[in-house]
Amino acid sequence: MAKWLLGVAVLIVLMVVVGGITRLTESGLSITSWKPISGTLPPLTDAQWQAEFEAYKQIPEYQEINRGMTLAGFKTIFFWEYVHRLLGRVIGLAFALPLAFFAAKRWIPKGYGRRLVALLLLGGLQGAIGWWMVASGLVERTDVSHVRLAVHLSVALLILAGLVWTALDLLQLARNPLSVAAKLKPVAIVALAALGVQIVWGAFTAGLNAGYAFSTWPLMGDEWFPRATPMLGSPVADAVDNPIVVQFIHRWFAFVAAAALVWLAARAVKSGHPRAGVAVILLTGLQISLGVATLTTGVALPVAVAHQANAALLLIAAVWAAHIVGERAAVLRPR
């Protein structure tokens, strides 16, 4: 069962990559309806393609930004959104069908059924959140809400973390039938929370196109923080909605998250698992480097996608390290 969960986790990492490409190519609003069943098939005839294109022409993104786009151009952006949605359906089936099989065979270990069902329900909710996000860009906006984008990405990574943690619990159980599930220790909570905050502000940065605000590092232009920045009047509004402030927070909170992750890595090494600790440290360094490169290259597509993909890999490594730290007090000794 652990291999099954890790296989689904790999699909979610791929989903994160495709989602990043979809966002960076401005493809996310190309499909203007949500058809969970019939939407599995793409347009197959010229008439169907024209109907999809006409629907796209009705939304503000086309009217204000892409007016005059050809059908060939539309097919390009449609492709990425279609693949993103199709992959979501594949992930749902890859999780739900084996889960039903294992349940029917009564192969699910005691205490894990509710957790697996919760992950299944969260996956279903993620589909609805995806449409909720897309819907925000179909009427008055030319893009999706950056807050809804952050929710969508956060839930995807929460599911990823849940799958990896559960798979590690099951591997531990296979090694020692007397073991119990690992517990989240304070160091793990701090590190994962810090990484979560950084990911959320990364989504804000992406959704607001804040990465384009300043392409210099470490200064923003000629200053650490541009004094001429127009402020919105509320610290919360600026932290969430002001592209310059959002980029500033995402730049520098990265080092807070990095410090917390290094602390977690050190604890994993101390627990006798240096590979997990080294993985966290290396991926943390790579993530910061890719973040800087994303800025300085003007948000070049391959670099920005690598930055998002590495965030998912870093989360996996952090969950691995957190699980190791939690395993120390989670193993029962035979009587």
C-alpha positions as CSV (number, residue, x, y, z in Angstrom):
1,M,0.0,0.0,0.0
2,A,2.9,2.4,0.7
3,K,4.1,2.1,-2.9
4,W,0.6,2.9,-4.1
5,L,0.5,6.1,-2.0
6,L,4.0,7.1,-3.1
7,G,3.0,6.5,-6.7
8,V,0.0,8.9,-6.3
9,A,2.4,11.4,-4.7
10,V,4.5,11.3,-7.8
11,L,1.4,12.1,-9.9
12,I,0.7,15.1,-7.6
13,V,4.3,16.4,-8.1
14,L,3.7,16.1,-11.9
15,M,0.3,17.9,-11.3
16,V,2.2,20.8,-9.6
17,V,4.6,21.0,-12.5
18,V,1.8,21.1,-15.1
19,G,-0.1,23.6,-12.9
20,G,2.9,25.9,-12.9
21,I,3.2,25.7,-16.7
22,T,-0.5,26.4,-17.0
23,R,-0.2,29.5,-14.9
24,L,3.0,30.8,-16.5
25,T,1.6,30.3,-20.0
26,E,-1.7,32.1,-19.0
27,S,-3.6,29.0,-20.0
28,G,-5.8,28.6,-16.9
29,L,-8.9,30.4,-18.2
30,S,-9.0,28.7,-21.6
31,I,-11.7,26.2,-20.5
32,T,-14.6,28.3,-19.2
33,S,-16.9,25.5,-17.9
34,W,-16.5,22.7,-15.4
35,K,-17.7,19.3,-16.7
36,P,-16.3,16.6,-14.5
37,I,-17.5,13.7,-16.7
38,S,-18.0,15.0,-20.3
39,G,-15.0,17.3,-20.0
40,T,-12.7,14.3,-19.9
41,L,-12.7,14.3,-23.8
42,P,-11.2,17.3,-25.6
43,P,-13.0,18.9,-28.6
44,L,-12.8,16.4,-31.4
45,T,-14.4,18.3,-34.3
46,D,-14.0,21.8,-35.8
47,A,-17.4,22.7,-34.5
48,Q,-16.5,21.7,-31.0
49,W,-13.3,23.7,-31.2
50,Q,-15.1,26.7,-32.5
51,A,-17.7,26.4,-29.6
52,E,-14.9,26.3,-27.0
53,F,-13.2,29.3,-28.7
54,E,-16.4,31.3,-28.8
55,A,-16.9,30.7,-25.1
56,Y,-13.4,31.9,-24.4
57,K,-14.0,35.0,-26.4
58,Q,-16.7,36.0,-23.9
59,I,-14.5,36.4,-20.9
60,P,-12.4,39.5,-20.0
61,E,-9.0,37.8,-20.6
62,Y,-9.7,37.5,-24.3
63,Q,-11.5,40.8,-24.6
64,E,-8.8,42.9,-22.8
65,I,-5.6,40.9,-23.4
66,N,-5.9,38.3,-26.1
67,R,-8.3,39.9,-28.6
68,G,-7.4,38.7,-32.1
69,M,-5.9,35.4,-30.9
70,T,-6.1,32.7,-33.6
71,L,-7.7,29.3,-33.1
72,A,-4.2,27.8,-33.3
73,G,-3.1,30.0,-30.4
74,F,-6.2,29.1,-28.4
75,K,-5.5,25.4,-28.9
76,T,-2.1,25.9,-27.4
77,I,-3.4,27.4,-24.1
78,F,-6.3,25.0,-24.1
79,F,-3.8,22.1,-24.2
80,W,-2.2,22.9,-20.9
81,E,-5.4,23.5,-19.0
82,Y,-6.9,20.3,-20.5
83,V,-3.8,18.3,-19.4
84,H,-4.0,19.9,-15.9
85,R,-7.7,18.9,-15.5
86,L,-7.2,15.5,-17.1
87,L,-4.3,14.7,-14.7
88,G,-6.5,15.7,-11.8
89,R,-9.0,13.1,-12.9
90,V,-6.3,10.5,-13.3
91,I,-5.0,11.2,-9.8
92,G,-8.6,10.8,-8.4
93,L,-9.0,7.4,-10.1
94,A,-5.5,6.3,-9.1
95,F,-6.3,6.9,-5.5
96,A,-10.0,6.0,-5.3
97,L,-10.0,2.7,-7.2
98,P,-7.1,1.0,-5.3
99,L,-8.6,2.3,-2.1
100,A,-11.9,0.7,-2.8
101,F,-10.1,-2.6,-3.7
102,F,-8.0,-2.6,-0.5
103,A,-11.1,-1.9,1.5
104,A,-13.0,-4.7,-0.1
105,K,-10.1,-7.1,0.6
106,R,-9.8,-5.8,4.2
107,W,-6.1,-5.1,3.6
108,I,-6.2,-1.6,5.2
109,P,-4.4,-1.7,8.6
110,K,-6.5,-0.8,11.6
111,G,-6.6,3.0,12.2
112,Y,-5.7,4.0,8.6
113,G,-9.1,3.8,6.9
114,R,-10.4,7.1,8.2
115,R,-7.1,8.8,7.2
116,L,-7.3,7.5,3.7
117,V,-10.9,8.4,3.3
118,A,-10.1,11.9,4.5
119,L,-7.4,12.2,1.8
120,L,-9.9,11.0,-0.8
121,L,-12.5,13.6,0.3
122,L,-9.8,16.3,0.3
123,G,-8.9,15.3,-3.2
124,G,-12.6,15.7,-4.2
125,L,-12.7,19.1,-2.5
126,Q,-9.5,20.1,-4.5
127,G,-11.4,19.7,-7.7
128,A,-14.1,22.0,-6.5
129,I,-11.5,24.5,-5.3
130,G,-9.8,24.4,-8.7
131,W,-13.1,25.4,-10.4
132,W,-13.7,28.0,-7.7
133,M,-10.3,29.5,-8.6
134,V,-11.0,29.5,-12.3
135,A,-14.5,31.0,-11.8
136,S,-12.9,34.0,-10.2
137,G,-11.3,35.0,-13.6
138,L,-14.3,34.5,-15.8
139,V,-16.4,37.6,-15.1
140,E,-14.7,40.8,-13.9
141,R,-11.0,39.9,-13.8
142,T,-8.5,39.0,-16.5
143,D,-6.8,36.5,-14.3
144,V,-7.7,34.2,-11.3
145,S,-7.7,35.4,-7.7
146,H,-4.3,35.1,-6.2
147,V,-5.8,34.2,-2.9
148,R,-7.8,31.3,-4.5
149,L,-4.7,30.3,-6.3
150,A,-2.9,30.1,-3.0
151,V,-5.7,28.0,-1.5
152,H,-5.6,25.6,-4.6
153,L,-1.8,25.1,-4.4
154,S,-1.9,24.8,-0.6
155,V,-4.5,22.0,-0.6
156,A,-2.6,20.2,-3.3
157,L,0.6,20.2,-1.2
158,L,-1.4,19.3,1.9
159,I,-2.6,16.2,0.1
160,L,0.9,15.5,-1.0
161,A,2.2,15.7,2.5
162,G,-0.6,13.5,3.8
163,L,0.1,10.8,1.2
164,V,3.9,10.8,2.0
165,W,3.4,10.8,5.8
166,T,0.9,7.9,5.5
167,A,3.1,5.9,3.2
168,L,6.0,6.3,5.7
169,D,3.8,5.2,8.5
170,L,2.8,2.1,6.5
171,L,6.5,1.4,5.7
172,Q,7.3,1.6,9.4
173,L,4.4,-0.7,10.2
174,A,5.7,-3.2,7.6
175,R,9.1,-3.2,9.3
176,N,7.8,-3.5,12.8
177,P,4.2,-4.7,13.3
178,L,4.3,-3.3,16.8
179,S,5.0,0.2,15.7
180,V,2.5,3.1,15.9
181,A,2.1,6.1,13.7
182,A,4.8,8.8,14.0
183,K,3.9,12.0,15.8
184,L,4.6,15.6,14.7
185,K,7.2,17.0,17.0
186,P,7.5,20.8,17.8
187,V,10.5,21.2,15.5
188,A,8.6,19.6,12.6
189,I,5.5,21.7,13.2
190,V,7.7,24.9,13.1
191,A,9.6,23.8,10.0
192,L,6.5,22.7,8.1
193,A,4.5,25.7,9.1
194,A,7.4,28.0,8.0
195,L,7.6,26.2,4.6
196,G,3.8,26.4,4.3
197,V,3.9,30.2,4.8
198,Q,6.6,30.6,2.2
199,I,4.7,28.5,-0.3
200,V,1.5,30.6,0.3
201,W,3.4,33.8,-0.4
202,G,5.0,32.2,-3.4
203,A,1.5,31.6,-4.7
204,F,0.6,35.2,-4.0
205,T,3.7,36.3,-5.9
206,A,2.7,34.1,-8.8
207,G,-0.9,35.1,-8.8
208,L,-0.1,38.9,-8.7
209,N,2.7,38.6,-11.2
210,A,4.8,40.1,-8.5
211,G,7.9,38.3,-9.7
212,Y,8.0,40.9,-12.5
213,A,8.1,43.8,-10.1
214,F,11.8,43.8,-9.5
215,S,14.3,41.5,-11.2
216,T,17.4,42.5,-9.2
217,W,18.9,40.7,-6.2
218,P,19.4,41.3,-3.3
219,L,18.2,44.9,-3.7
220,M,14.9,45.8,-5.2
221,G,16.2,48.3,-7.7
222,D,18.6,50.4,-5.8
223,E,17.0,49.8,-2.3
224,W,16.3,47.0,0.1
225,F,12.7,48.1,0.0
226,P,11.5,50.7,-2.5
227,R,10.5,53.8,-0.5
228,A,8.2,55.0,-3.3
229,T,6.0,51.9,-3.2
230,P,2.3,52.8,-3.3
231,M,0.8,51.3,-0.2
232,L,-2.8,50.2,0.2
233,G,-3.4,51.6,3.7
234,S,-3.6,48.4,5.7
235,P,-0.7,46.1,6.7
236,V,-2.7,43.0,6.0
237,A,-3.9,44.3,2.6
238,D,-0.3,45.2,1.6
239,A,1.0,41.9,2.7
240,V,-1.5,40.0,0.7
241,D,-2.5,42.3,-2.3
242,N,0.4,44.7,-2.9
243,P,2.8,43.0,-5.5
244,I,5.9,44.8,-4.2
245,V,5.3,44.0,-0.6
246,V,4.4,40.4,-1.5
247,Q,7.6,40.0,-3.4
248,F,9.6,41.5,-0.5
249,I,8.0,39.1,2.0
250,H,8.6,36.1,-0.3
251,R,12.2,37.1,-0.8
252,W,13.2,37.4,2.9
253,F,10.8,35.0,4.7
254,A,12.6,32.3,2.6
255,F,15.5,32.6,5.0
256,V,13.3,32.2,8.0
257,A,11.9,29.0,6.5
258,A,15.4,27.9,5.5
259,A,16.6,28.3,9.1
260,A,13.6,26.2,10.4
261,L,14.2,23.5,7.8
262,V,17.9,23.3,8.7
263,W,16.9,22.9,12.3
264,L,14.6,20.0,11.3
265,A,17.4,18.5,9.1
266,A,19.8,18.6,12.0
267,R,17.3,16.8,14.2
268,A,16.9,14.1,11.5
269,V,20.6,13.6,11.2
270,K,20.8,13.4,15.0
271,S,18.1,10.7,14.9
272,G,20.4,8.6,12.7
273,H,19.1,9.4,9.3
274,P,21.7,11.7,7.6
275,R,20.2,11.2,4.1
276,A,16.9,12.8,5.0
277,G,18.8,15.8,6.7
278,V,21.1,16.2,3.7
279,A,18.1,16.1,1.3
280,V,16.3,18.8,3.2
281,I,19.4,21.0,3.3
282,L,20.3,20.5,-0.4
283,L,16.8,21.1,-1.6
284,T,16.4,24.2,0.6
285,G,19.6,25.7,-0.9
286,L,18.4,24.8,-4.4
287,Q,15.0,26.3,-3.8
288,I,16.5,29.7,-2.7
289,S,18.9,29.6,-5.7
290,L,16.0,28.9,-8.1
291,G,14.0,31.7,-6.5
292,V,16.7,34.2,-7.1
293,A,17.2,32.9,-10.6
294,T,13.4,33.2,-11.3
295,L,13.7,36.9,-10.4
296,T,16.9,37.7,-12.2
297,T,15.8,35.9,-15.4
298,G,12.6,37.9,-15.5
299,V,10.5,34.8,-14.6
300,A,11.9,32.6,-17.4
301,L,9.5,29.7,-17.8
302,P,11.9,26.7,-17.3
303,V,13.4,28.4,-14.2
304,A,10.0,29.3,-12.7
305,V,8.6,25.8,-13.3
306,A,11.7,24.3,-11.7
307,H,11.2,26.6,-8.7
308,Q,7.7,25.3,-8.2
309,A,8.6,21.7,-8.8
310,N,11.4,21.9,-6.3
311,A,9.0,23.3,-3.7
312,A,7.0,20.1,-3.9
313,L,10.2,18.0,-3.6
314,L,11.4,20.1,-0.7
315,L,8.0,19.5,1.0
316,I,8.4,15.7,0.5
317,A,11.9,15.8,2.0
318,A,10.7,17.9,4.9
319,V,7.9,15.5,5.6
320,W,10.4,12.6,5.5
321,A,12.6,14.3,8.0
322,A,9.7,15.3,10.2
323,H,8.5,11.6,10.2
324,I,11.9,10.4,11.2
325,V,12.1,12.8,14.1
326,G,8.6,11.6,15.2
327,E,9.5,8.0,14.9
328,R,11.9,8.0,17.8
329,A,9.1,7.9,20.4
330,A,6.7,6.0,18.3
331,V,8.0,2.5,18.3
332,L,6.6,0.0,20.7
333,R,8.9,-2.5,22.3
334,P,7.8,-6.2,22.4
335,R,6.6,-7.3,25.8
